[in-house]
């Protein structure tokens, strides 16, 4: 089934207007007050094999429901009304490549998501709506701005609820690319997002989960966007995530907002050296990302290939190889107590 364009526009508008404030959550918005520094990913690369057992969740926090390791990967399952299993990384990245190997949930009105979101509500999304069995959506938000609802795009993908596909986001200071199975399907340039004002550009966590957009208690516009009302008698509705791979373009111990602009140039990345016990600020770290960004246009497919490498244990080696060859909507939701990442 395909999502009719008129439904996509009208229902998305109703959805966003009604729910976006509730769905998008931050415990401390650094644009409004002084917040604690964000815990960074110190290594340049990170990999989780969710088929490996409970130890796979060492660097992930379960924020809603229950998520378990199975032979197919992390299992996110909606079994009854109110379920919305969700996990998020216990670290932030500051520009990077995030790759998820996922088989989306089945059913009607179930939304399987990968979200990269910051404290000031910058956001990059993948969303697969189970009612539509040949597509997935991309989206983005800057600073939680919902003044327009034309940012989402629909991408064709074969049998996403029966087949594992690799969904990735390559996020730099100059542009963001969405990739499916190694191929770029969307590019967002910094200047194209209100001259950068709406461009996601601040340290972000990675969030994964599913929620029932078709829940009978949701607003009509939400249910229409989700493709119909969810019948919980047909449950369970299950998403599997086999693995997550991450390249952090600005590895650091922490990230701090130095002012309330939310601009990437205002972020201070601090990295404590064990040798000298000194602190390195953003200047040198961000320069690395800038070089990566300028090189990225030469080969997006190389970016995906590098990030897909199994040699993620050699963090500095992989990062150098990757950076030498190339340069990560949307929504956090609450409906009847459910949390949407």
ChimeraX attribute file (.defattr): number of C-alpha atoms within 10 A of each C-alpha:
attribute: neighborCount
match mode: 1-to-1
recipient: residues
	/A:1	10
	/A:2	12
	/A:3	18
	/A:4	10
	/A:5	10
	/A:6	9
	/A:7	15
	/A:8	20
	/A:9	15
	/A:10	14
	/A:11	22
	/A:12	20
	/A:13	20
	/A:14	18
	/A:15	22
	/A:16	21
	/A:17	15
	/A:18	14
	/A:19	19
	/A:20	20
	/A:21	16
	/A:22	15
	/A:23	19
	/A:24	23
	/A:25	22
	/A:26	13
	/A:27	8
	/A:28	13
	/A:29	17
	/A:30	22
	/A:31	16
	/A:32	11
	/A:33	10
	/A:34	14
	/A:35	14
	/A:36	12
	/A:37	16
	/A:38	22
	/A:39	19
	/A:40	25
	/A:41	26
	/A:42	19
	/A:43	19
	/A:44	22
	/A:45	25
	/A:46	19
	/A:47	19
	/A:48	19
	/A:49	18
	/A:50	23
	/A:51	20
	/A:52	17
	/A:53	14
	/A:54	13
	/A:55	13
	/A:56	18
	/A:57	20
	/A:58	10
	/A:59	12
	/A:60	18
	/A:61	15
	/A:62	17
	/A:63	17
	/A:64	18
	/A:65	17
	/A:66	15
	/A:67	21
	/A:68	16
	/A:69	21
	/A:70	16
	/A:71	12
	/A:72	17
	/A:73	22
	/A:74	26
	/A:75	23
	/A:76	29
	/A:77	24
	/A:78	23
	/A:79	15
	/A:80	15
	/A:81	17
	/A:82	17
	/A:83	19
	/A:84	29
	/A:85	24
	/A:86	24
	/A:87	22
	/A:88	23
	/A:89	19
	/A:90	17
	/A:91	19
	/A:92	27
	/A:93	32
	/A:94	30
	/A:95	26
	/A:96	26
	/A:97	25
	/A:98	27
	/A:99	26
	/A:100	22
	/A:101	20
	/A:102	26
	/A:103	24
	/A:104	29
	/A:105	29
	/A:106	23
	/A:107	22
	/A:108	25
	/A:109	28
	/A:110	30
	/A:111	27
	/A:112	28
	/A:113	29
	/A:114	28
	/A:115	29
	/A:116	30
	/A:117	35
	/A:118	27
	/A:119	23
	/A:120	27
	/A:121	26
	/A:122	24
	/A:123	30
	/A:124	27
	/A:125	25
	/A:126	26
	/A:127	24
	/A:128	29
	/A:129	31
	/A:130	26
	/A:131	25
	/A:132	20
	/A:133	20
	/A:134	19
	/A:135	20
	/A:136	24
	/A:137	18
	/A:138	24
	/A:139	21
	/A:140	26
	/A:141	24
	/A:142	24
	/A:143	21
	/A:144	22
	/A:145	15
	/A:146	16
	/A:147	9
	/A:148	10
	/A:149	19
	/A:150	12
	/A:151	14
	/A:152	19
	/A:153	14
	/A:154	19
	/A:155	16
	/A:156	14
	/A:157	16
	/A:158	13
	/A:159	15
	/A:160	22
	/A:161	24
	/A:162	13
	/A:163	12
	/A:164	19
	/A:165	21
	/A:166	21
	/A:167	22
	/A:168	28
	/A:169	28
	/A:170	26
	/A:171	26
	/A:172	25
	/A:173	23
	/A:174	18
	/A:175	23
	/A:176	24
	/A:177	19
	/A:178	27
	/A:179	24
	/A:180	21
	/A:181	17
	/A:182	20
	/A:183	16
	/A:184	17
	/A:185	15
	/A:186	16
	/A:187	15
	/A:188	16
	/A:189	15
	/A:190	19
	/A:191	13
	/A:192	13
	/A:193	17
	/A:194	10
	/A:195	10
	/A:196	17
	/A:197	17
	/A:198	20
	/A:199	27
	/A:200	33
	/A:201	29
	/A:202	28
	/A:203	29
	/A:204	29
	/A:205	21
	/A:206	24
	/A:207	23
	/A:208	22
	/A:209	29
	/A:210	29
	/A:211	31
	/A:212	34
	/A:213	29
	/A:214	27
	/A:215	24
	/A:216	17
	/A:217	13
	/A:218	18
	/A:219	17
	/A:220	17
	/A:221	23
	/A:222	26
	/A:223	22
	/A:224	22
	/A:225	24
	/A:226	29
	/A:227	25
	/A:228	19
	/A:229	22
	/A:230	21
	/A:231	16
	/A:232	17
	/A:233	8
	/A:234	12
	/A:235	16
	/A:236	15
	/A:237	22
	/A:238	20
	/A:239	26
	/A:240	27
	/A:241	25
	/A:242	24
	/A:243	20
	/A:244	20
	/A:245	20
	/A:246	26
	/A:247	29
	/A:248	24
	/A:249	29
	/A:250	28
	/A:251	26
	/A:252	27
	/A:253	21
	/A:254	22
	/A:255	27
	/A:256	21
	/A:257	24
	/A:258	15
	/A:259	15
	/A:260	14
	/A:261	15
	/A:262	24
	/A:263	16
	/A:264	18
	/A:265	16
	/A:266	15
	/A:267	22
	/A:268	20
	/A:269	26
	/A:270	23
	/A:271	22
	/A:272	15
	/A:273	11
	/A:274	8
	/A:275	6
	/A:276	7
	/A:277	9
	/A:278	11
	/A:279	14
	/A:280	16
	/A:281	16
	/A:282	21
	/A:283	12
	/A:284	11
	/A:285	18
	/A:286	22
	/A:287	13
	/A:288	16
	/A:289	23
	/A:290	17
	/A:291	14
	/A:292	22
	/A:293	23
	/A:294	15
	/A:295	16
	/A:296	23
	/A:297	14
	/A:298	12
	/A:299	13
	/A:300	21
	/A:301	17
	/A:302	18
	/A:303	22
	/A:304	26
	/A:305	13
	/A:306	21
	/A:307	26
	/A:308	17
	/A:309	11
	/A:310	11
	/A:311	13
	/A:312	21
	/A:313	12
	/A:314	13
	/A:315	14
	/A:316	13
	/A:317	13
	/A:318	20
	/A:319	19
	/A:320	11
	/A:321	11
	/A:322	21
	/A:323	20
	/A:324	13
	/A:325	17
	/A:326	21
	/A:327	25
	/A:328	29
	/A:329	27
	/A:330	28
	/A:331	31
	/A:332	24
	/A:333	22
	/A:334	21
	/A:335	19
	/A:336	11
	/A:337	11
	/A:338	19
	/A:339	26
	/A:340	30
	/A:341	32
